[in-house]
Amino acid sequence: MTGARSIAAAQTIPLRGDVDANVADHICLIQAAAEGHAQVLVFPELSLTGYELDLAHDLAFSEGDSRLDPLLGIASSCCMTLIVGAPVRVGSLLHIGAFIISPDRSVVLYTKHLLGAFPSNANPGESVPPAEETVFDPGNRNPLLQFGGNPAAVAICADTSRSSHPREAAARGATSYLASMFITASDFEIEAARLSDYAVQYSMAVVLANYGGPSGGLASAGGSAIWSEKGELLTQLEGTGSGIAFAIEDEAVWRAGWLRV
């Protein structure tokens, strides 16, 4: 039996390579999520830098990076666990990482396991980023996090394309699956259907946090959403733009909503 849980997705529009501005934007979204009493807030893939693969080496974070300090402070003051994305250098390797920042100011790192690539059929005016494997190394860090007595697992974008990833999360006891994504409009329907199916198959609430605007030369679909463990769509931000989608479960009853920030 799990305790009450409150989960949220942050739909953010990162400025290209401007970490300070993106941290400030994260803080605004965190404050909005705090008004909804979120226990855990998920940001999209590479949310602190944008999906700017050509800048990844120069902007890479370390595991104890001081640029995270403002987020440690607000996680503590808001009693909220944060999942924030950045390129992360571990030794000689560069990973697509998700920092899991807890209210006690501790930080652990998830590293993307399966590197992906966007299709070559970009829309007019869009440029396709290089394949991630040309910039990053695959990772294997996969910590569970706890909030309110609820175990949760993290995934970054292409990780979700393998059903073994959520299946192993459920086998480890996760009751929530927190997907940090960057999805374009052409892929959104397929990706959302996959996550909804995972919710049913593995009895986990599923969070999808997507960009609310373009990054890396590609337009995002927005549509950040949360599904119950029965696959019910609890809440979804319509289209693009910045905002929060949230869902609160108490005594097996969900209530949910969204707000623009």
Secondary structure, 3 states (H helix, E strand, C coil): CCCCEEEEEEECCCCCCCHHHHHHHHHHHHHHHHHCCCCEEECCCCCCCCCCHHHHHHHCECCCCHHHHHHHHHHHHCCCEEEEEEEEEECCEEEEEEEEECCCCCEEEEECCCCCCCCCCCCCCCCCCCCHHHCCCCCCCCCCEEECCEEEEEEEHHHHHCCHHHHHHHHCCCCEEEEECCCCHHHHHHHHHHHHHHHHHHCCEEEEECCCCCECCECCCCCCEEECCCCCEEEECCCCCCEEEEEEEECCEEEEEEEEC
